[in-house]
């Protein structure tokens, strides 16, 4: 077998693949030869179950097969529920044995920076080749000195709304509430008609932080100053946001949502129980996939009764947080080079585009190049997701999204601050508790 050198492999699977119409994955497969250095390697990749099932099917079948042909690597993909990722990662790192690659959610990768391989080479290569990273991608993968994780994707978080129910109270998509006050007024009317909003206050990785962090920021509250050291959570602005949330919750929300996981609001919306919820596009995409299964109370396809909007603005402005994913290569692994080769190959345009297309807009991508992908021209209902992450912030704002911020979001301190107040604790006491917990983290 002819040996394909590393430089040749990089050209085929990395930046060179972006410009070569017959190169990249297609070129490797056409040659019928896998690089000799990777022969016999098996990689174990643990990732969160995808909310777009077709994408996991693609990874476990076609991409797995093409990885074997292109790199000589046998890809063993294990999917687990997202809320179990941290326990799995911690167990593997503490024991010094486990998966070769682990997908991390939010900025959890920052927790494990001292125990992961430096992936700066592939991260910089992909970023430079694809127009630069979106700010959220760099914030969660780069720790100031090195890339501790390879960004994987960003999931857009927008409000899914029932078109007909909002129309019943005189609101059309082009007249959607732009402030929390107006949104609350609309929600109060909808809840009176038994069409409440739905949002979780539980310990769940996606919907809870992506709603409550921007809510805090929109009132001017924040964990720390820009220096990343000075904790300022216990402020007038934060207290006002918590006071507002207590009344907002009672006026507008399905109070059973307190304990929902990340699929709870999906089920509620698809069963015609709630009128609006902050979510990725999975609600709409599933309704679109099964139009005969998911129907309105008038037996019409639910997919035709959904539109998407950004979160409203508060006294301090409009904010958003879109859920980032990344992959780490634990430093205990014996297949670190093969793991890097796989991630470089997977993120090359030819390969990643197949996965990105299967997402149908659920994934925004990690670099600016993907904002121009043809997938955004397919369905106008998905168009608001295309540039949603451009204005997004990340946990730890206004400071860096480093290890302390990762610990804070992992412990759900901001979410619990609101949950405690909604459950009856005085807002001032709830904020004081959260502030003290954040201080412990940033002082550690």
C-alpha positions as CSV (number, residue, x, y, z in Angstrom):
1,X,0.0,0.0,0.0
2,X,1.3,3.4,-1.0
3,X,2.0,5.5,2.1
4,X,0.2,8.9,2.3
5,X,2.4,11.3,4.2
6,X,1.1,13.6,6.9
7,X,1.4,16.7,4.7
8,X,-0.6,15.0,2.0
9,X,-3.2,14.0,4.5
10,X,-3.5,17.5,5.8
11,X,-4.0,18.8,2.3
12,X,-6.7,16.2,1.7
13,X,-8.6,16.5,5.0
14,X,-7.8,19.9,6.3
15,X,-7.6,23.4,4.7
16,X,-6.7,22.1,1.3
17,X,-10.1,20.3,1.1
18,X,-11.9,23.6,1.2
19,X,-10.8,24.7,-2.2
20,X,-10.3,21.4,-4.0
21,X,-13.6,20.3,-5.7
22,X,-12.4,16.8,-6.3
23,X,-10.1,16.6,-3.2
24,X,-11.0,16.3,0.5
25,X,-13.1,13.3,1.5
26,X,-14.0,12.5,-2.1
27,X,-10.4,12.4,-3.1
28,X,-9.3,10.1,-0.4
29,X,-12.2,7.7,-1.1
30,X,-11.5,7.8,-4.8
31,X,-7.9,6.7,-4.1
32,X,-9.1,3.6,-2.3
33,X,-6.2,4.0,0.1
34,X,-6.2,4.8,3.8
35,X,-3.1,6.5,5.4
36,X,-0.8,3.7,6.7
37,X,-0.1,5.4,10.1
38,X,-3.7,5.1,11.2
39,X,-4.3,1.4,10.3
40,X,-5.8,-0.6,13.0
41,X,-6.7,2.3,15.3
42,X,-10.0,2.3,17.1
43,X,-11.4,5.5,18.5
44,X,-14.1,5.6,21.2
45,X,-16.1,8.9,21.0
46,X,-18.7,9.7,23.6
47,X,-21.2,12.3,22.6
48,X,-24.5,13.6,23.7
49,X,-27.6,12.2,22.1
50,X,-28.5,14.5,19.2
51,X,-31.9,16.2,19.3
52,X,-31.9,15.6,15.5
53,X,-31.9,11.8,15.4
54,X,-30.9,11.7,11.7
55,X,-27.6,13.2,12.6
56,X,-26.6,10.5,15.0
57,X,-27.7,7.9,12.5
58,X,-25.4,9.6,9.9
59,X,-22.4,9.6,12.4
60,X,-22.9,6.0,13.3
61,X,-23.2,4.7,9.7
62,X,-22.0,6.8,6.8
63,X,-19.4,8.9,8.6
64,X,-18.2,5.9,10.5
65,X,-17.7,4.0,7.3
66,X,-16.0,6.9,5.5
67,X,-13.7,7.5,8.5
68,X,-12.5,3.9,8.1
69,X,-11.9,4.3,4.4
70,X,-10.3,7.8,4.7
71,X,-8.2,7.4,7.8
72,X,-8.0,3.7,8.6
73,X,-9.7,4.5,11.9
74,X,-12.5,2.4,13.3
75,X,-14.9,4.9,15.0
76,X,-16.9,3.6,17.9
77,X,-19.6,6.2,18.7
78,X,-21.4,6.0,22.0
79,X,-24.3,8.4,22.6
80,X,-25.6,9.2,26.1
81,X,-28.0,11.7,27.6
82,X,-26.4,15.1,27.8
83,X,-26.9,15.6,31.5
84,X,-24.7,12.5,32.0
85,X,-21.7,13.9,30.2
86,X,-20.0,15.5,33.2
87,X,-20.2,12.5,35.4
88,X,-18.8,10.4,32.5
89,X,-16.0,12.8,31.9
90,X,-15.0,13.2,35.6
91,X,-15.0,9.4,36.0
92,X,-12.7,8.9,33.0
93,X,-10.2,11.6,34.0
94,X,-10.0,10.5,37.6
95,X,-9.5,6.9,36.7
96,X,-7.1,7.7,33.8
97,X,-9.0,5.5,31.4
98,X,-11.9,5.9,29.1
99,X,-13.0,7.4,25.8
100,X,-10.5,8.9,23.4
101,X,-12.8,11.8,22.6
102,X,-15.6,13.2,24.8
103,X,-18.1,15.8,23.7
104,X,-18.6,18.6,26.3
105,X,-21.6,21.0,26.5
106,X,-21.6,24.7,27.5
107,X,-18.0,25.6,28.5
108,X,-17.5,22.4,30.5
109,X,-14.3,21.8,28.6
110,X,-12.7,24.5,30.6
111,X,-13.0,22.4,33.8
112,X,-10.7,19.8,32.4
113,X,-8.0,21.9,30.7
114,X,-5.2,20.5,32.8
115,X,-6.2,16.9,31.8
116,X,-6.7,17.4,28.1
117,X,-4.5,17.3,25.0
118,X,-3.5,20.6,23.5
119,X,-5.5,20.8,20.3
120,X,-4.3,24.3,19.2
121,X,-2.9,23.0,16.0
122,X,-6.1,21.6,14.6
123,X,-8.3,24.4,16.1
124,X,-6.2,27.1,14.5
125,X,-6.1,25.3,11.2
126,X,-9.8,24.9,11.0
127,X,-10.5,28.4,12.2
128,X,-8.2,30.0,9.7
129,X,-9.5,27.9,6.9
130,X,-13.2,28.7,7.5
131,X,-13.3,32.4,8.1
132,X,-12.6,32.5,11.8
133,X,-14.5,31.3,14.8
134,X,-17.7,32.7,16.2
135,X,-17.0,34.4,19.5
136,X,-18.8,31.7,21.6
137,X,-16.7,28.9,20.0
138,X,-13.4,30.5,20.9
139,X,-14.6,31.5,24.4
140,X,-15.4,27.9,25.3
141,X,-12.4,26.2,23.6
142,X,-9.5,28.6,24.3
143,X,-8.3,29.1,27.8
144,X,-6.0,32.1,27.2
145,X,-2.9,30.0,26.5
146,X,-4.1,27.1,24.4
147,X,-7.1,25.4,22.9
148,X,-8.2,22.8,25.5
149,X,-11.1,21.6,23.3
150,X,-12.0,21.6,19.6
151,X,-15.3,23.5,19.1
152,X,-17.9,21.2,17.6
153,X,-21.0,23.3,17.0
154,X,-23.3,25.9,18.5
155,X,-27.0,25.2,18.8
156,X,-29.2,28.3,18.3
157,X,-31.6,29.1,21.1
158,X,-34.7,31.1,20.0
159,X,-38.3,31.2,21.2
160,X,-40.6,28.8,19.4
161,X,-44.1,30.3,19.3
162,X,-47.6,29.1,18.4
163,X,-48.7,31.4,15.5
164,X,-52.4,30.9,15.9
165,X,-52.5,31.3,19.7
166,X,-50.5,34.6,19.5
167,X,-52.9,35.7,16.8
168,X,-55.8,35.1,19.2
169,X,-54.5,37.9,21.4
170,X,-53.7,40.2,18.5
171,X,-50.0,39.4,18.0
172,X,-48.5,38.6,14.6
173,X,-44.9,37.6,14.1
174,X,-44.0,41.0,12.8
175,X,-45.5,42.6,15.9
176,X,-43.9,40.3,18.4
177,X,-43.1,41.7,21.9
178,X,-39.6,43.2,22.0
179,X,-39.4,43.9,25.7
180,X,-39.9,41.7,28.8
181,X,-42.9,43.9,29.9
182,X,-44.7,43.4,26.6
183,X,-43.8,39.7,26.5
184,X,-45.1,39.3,30.1
185,X,-48.4,41.1,29.1
186,X,-48.8,38.7,26.2
187,X,-48.0,35.7,28.4
188,X,-50.6,36.7,31.0
189,X,-53.3,36.8,28.4
190,X,-52.2,33.4,27.0
191,X,-52.0,31.7,30.4
192,X,-55.6,33.0,31.0
193,X,-56.6,31.1,27.9
194,X,-54.8,28.0,29.2
195,X,-51.8,28.5,26.8
196,X,-49.0,29.3,29.2
197,X,-45.3,29.8,28.4
198,X,-43.0,26.9,29.3
199,X,-39.4,27.2,30.6
200,X,-37.5,25.0,32.9
201,X,-35.9,26.0,36.2
202,X,-34.2,22.6,36.7
203,X,-30.7,21.3,36.6
204,X,-30.6,20.6,32.9
205,X,-27.7,21.7,30.6
206,X,-29.5,23.4,27.7
207,X,-32.8,25.2,28.2
208,X,-32.2,26.4,31.8
209,X,-28.9,28.4,31.3
210,X,-29.8,29.6,27.8
211,X,-32.9,31.3,29.2
212,X,-31.9,32.5,32.7
213,X,-28.4,33.8,32.0
214,X,-29.6,36.2,29.2
215,X,-32.5,37.1,31.5
216,X,-30.0,38.2,34.2
217,X,-27.8,40.1,31.7
218,X,-30.8,41.9,30.2
219,X,-31.4,43.6,33.6
220,X,-27.8,44.5,34.0
221,X,-26.8,41.7,36.4
222,X,-23.6,39.7,35.9
223,X,-21.4,37.3,37.8
224,X,-18.2,39.1,37.6
225,X,-16.6,42.2,36.2
226,X,-14.6,42.1,33.0
227,X,-11.4,41.3,35.0
228,X,-12.8,37.9,35.6
229,X,-12.1,38.2,39.4
230,X,-14.4,40.7,41.0
231,X,-17.7,39.0,41.9
232,X,-20.6,41.5,41.5
233,X,-23.7,39.3,41.4
234,X,-25.3,40.8,44.5
235,X,-26.3,44.0,42.9
236,X,-29.5,46.1,42.6
237,X,-29.8,45.0,39.0
238,X,-29.7,41.3,39.8
239,X,-32.2,41.7,42.7
240,X,-34.6,43.5,40.3
241,X,-34.3,40.7,37.8
242,X,-35.1,38.1,40.5
243,X,-38.1,40.1,41.8
244,X,-39.3,40.4,38.2
245,X,-38.9,36.7,37.6
246,X,-41.1,35.8,40.5
247,X,-44.1,37.7,39.2
248,X,-43.3,36.8,35.6
249,X,-43.3,33.1,36.5
250,X,-46.7,33.2,38.2
251,X,-48.3,35.4,35.6
252,X,-47.1,33.5,32.5
253,X,-45.5,30.1,32.9
254,X,-46.6,26.5,33.3
255,X,-45.5,26.1,36.9
256,X,-45.0,22.4,36.3
257,X,-42.0,23.3,34.2
258,X,-39.9,23.7,37.3
259,X,-38.6,20.2,37.0
260,X,-38.4,19.8,33.2
261,X,-35.3,18.4,31.6
262,X,-34.3,19.6,28.1
263,X,-36.9,17.5,26.5
264,X,-39.8,18.5,28.8
265,X,-40.6,21.7,26.9
266,X,-40.4,19.9,23.6
267,X,-43.0,17.4,24.7
268,X,-45.2,20.2,26.1
269,X,-45.1,22.2,23.0
270,X,-45.7,19.3,20.7
271,X,-48.7,18.2,22.8
272,X,-50.3,21.7,22.5
273,X,-49.7,22.4,26.2
274,X,-47.6,25.6,26.0
275,X,-47.6,28.6,23.6
276,X,-43.9,29.6,23.7
277,X,-40.6,28.3,24.9
278,X,-36.9,29.1,24.4
279,X,-35.4,26.1,22.6
280,X,-33.3,25.0,19.7
281,X,-35.1,24.2,16.4
282,X,-35.8,20.6,17.4
283,X,-39.5,21.3,18.2
284,X,-40.1,22.6,14.7
285,X,-37.9,20.0,13.0
286,X,-39.7,17.1,14.6
287,X,-43.1,18.6,13.8
288,X,-41.9,19.0,10.2
289,X,-40.6,15.4,10.1
290,X,-43.9,14.0,11.4
291,X,-46.7,16.3,10.2
292,X,-49.4,13.6,10.7
293,X,-48.3,12.9,14.2
294,X,-47.9,16.4,15.6
295,X,-51.0,18.4,14.9
296,X,-52.8,21.4,16.4
297,X,-56.0,21.2,18.4
298,X,-57.7,21.8,15.1
299,X,-56.0,18.8,13.6
300,X,-53.7,20.9,11.3
301,X,-50.0,20.2,11.0
302,X,-48.3,21.8,13.9
303,X,-45.3,22.7,11.7
304,X,-47.4,25.3,9.9
305,X,-48.2,27.0,13.2
306,X,-44.7,27.8,14.5
307,X,-42.5,30.8,14.2
308,X,-39.2,31.7,15.9
309,X,-38.0,34.9,17.6
310,X,-35.2,36.2,19.8
311,X,-35.5,36.8,23.5
312,X,-37.0,40.2,24.4
313,X,-34.8,43.0,25.8
314,X,-34.7,44.3,29.3
315,X,-33.6,47.5,30.9
316,X,-29.9,46.8,30.0
317,X,-30.6,45.6,26.5
318,X,-31.1,42.4,24.5
319,X,-29.0,39.3,25.2
320,X,-28.8,35.7,24.2
321,X,-26.8,32.6,25.0
322,X,-26.6,29.9,22.4
323,X,-25.5,26.4,23.5
324,X,-21.9,25.5,22.5
325,X,-20.6,22.0,22.1
326,X,-16.9,21.0,21.9
327,X,-14.8,17.8,22.0
328,X,-11.9,17.2,24.3
329,X,-9.1,14.6,23.9
330,X,-8.2,13.4,27.4
331,X,-4.5,13.4,28.0
332,X,-4.7,9.8,29.4
333,X,-5.5,8.5,25.9
334,X,-3.1,6.4,23.9
335,X,-4.7,7.4,20.6
336,X,-4.3,11.2,20.9
337,X,-2.7,11.6,17.5
338,X,-5.4,9.6,15.8
339,X,-8.1,11.5,17.8
340,X,-6.6,14.8,16.4
341,X,-6.6,13.4,12.9
342,X,-10.2,12.4,13.2
343,X,-11.3,15.8,14.5
344,X,-9.4,17.5,11.7
345,X,-11.0,15.3,9.2
346,X,-14.4,15.6,10.6
347,X,-14.3,19.4,10.6
348,X,-13.0,19.6,7.0
349,X,-15.6,21.1,4.8
350,X,-16.5,18.0,2.8
351,X,-17.2,15.9,5.9
352,X,-18.7,18.4,8.2
353,X,-21.0,19.7,5.5
354,X,-22.8,16.3,5.4
355,X,-23.4,16.4,9.1
356,X,-24.3,20.1,9.1
357,X,-26.9,19.5,6.3
358,X,-28.4,16.7,8.3
359,X,-29.0,19.2,11.2
360,X,-31.3,21.3,8.9
361,X,-30.4,24.5,10.8
362,X,-30.5,23.1,14.3
363,X,-26.7,23.6,14.3
364,X,-25.3,27.0,13.6
365,X,-21.7,25.8,13.1
366,X,-18.6,27.1,14.8
367,X,-17.0,29.3,12.1
368,X,-18.4,32.1,10.1
369,X,-18.2,30.1,6.9
370,X,-21.3,28.1,7.8
371,X,-23.5,31.2,7.9
372,X,-23.4,31.1,4.1
373,X,-24.2,27.4,3.7
374,X,-27.1,26.6,1.3
375,X,-29.0,24.9,4.2
376,X,-30.3,28.4,5.2
377,X,-32.1,28.8,1.9
378,X,-34.2,25.7,2.3
379,X,-36.8,26.8,4.9
380,X,-37.7,30.4,5.8
381,X,-39.0,29.2,9.3
382,X,-35.4,28.4,10.1
383,X,-33.9,31.6,8.7
384,X,-33.7,33.4,12.1
385,X,-31.2,30.8,13.3
386,X,-28.6,31.6,10.7
387,X,-26.9,34.5,12.5
388,X,-28.5,34.0,15.9
389,X,-25.1,33.4,17.6
390,X,-23.5,36.5,16.3
391,X,-24.8,38.6,19.2
392,X,-24.6,35.8,21.8
393,X,-22.7,36.0,25.1
394,X,-21.4,33.2,27.1
395,X,-21.4,32.1,30.7
396,X,-19.0,34.2,32.8
397,X,-19.9,37.4,31.0
398,X,-18.6,40.1,31.4
399,X,-15.5,38.1,32.4
400,X,-13.9,35.3,30.4
401,X,-15.7,31.9,30.0
402,X,-13.0,30.1,31.9
403,X,-12.8,27.4,34.6
404,X,-14.7,29.4,37.4
405,X,-17.6,30.2,35.0
406,X,-17.7,26.6,33.9
407,X,-18.0,25.5,37.5
408,X,-20.7,28.0,38.2
409,X,-22.9,26.9,35.3
410,X,-22.2,23.2,36.1
411,X,-23.6,23.8,39.6
412,X,-26.6,25.7,38.2
413,X,-26.1,28.6,40.6
414,X,-27.7,31.2,38.4
415,X,-30.6,29.0,37.6
416,X,-31.1,28.1,41.3
417,X,-31.0,31.7,42.2
418,X,-34.2,32.2,40.3
419,X,-35.7,28.8,41.2
420,X,-35.3,29.5,45.0
421,X,-37.1,32.9,44.7
422,X,-39.9,31.4,42.6
423,X,-40.3,28.8,45.3
424,X,-40.7,31.4,48.0
425,X,-37.2,32.6,49.2
426,X,-37.0,36.4,49.4
427,X,-35.2,37.7,46.2
428,X,-32.6,39.5,48.3
429,X,-31.8,36.2,50.1
430,X,-31.7,34.2,46.9
431,X,-29.3,36.7,45.4
432,X,-27.1,36.7,48.5
433,X,-26.9,32.9,48.5
434,X,-25.9,32.8,44.8
435,X,-23.3,35.6,45.3
436,X,-21.7,33.7,48.1
437,X,-21.6,30.5,46.1
438,X,-20.0,32.4,43.2
439,X,-17.4,34.0,45.5
440,X,-16.4,30.5,46.7
441,X,-15.7,29.4,43.1
442,X,-13.8,32.5,42.0
443,X,-11.7,32.5,45.2
444,X,-10.8,28.8,44.8
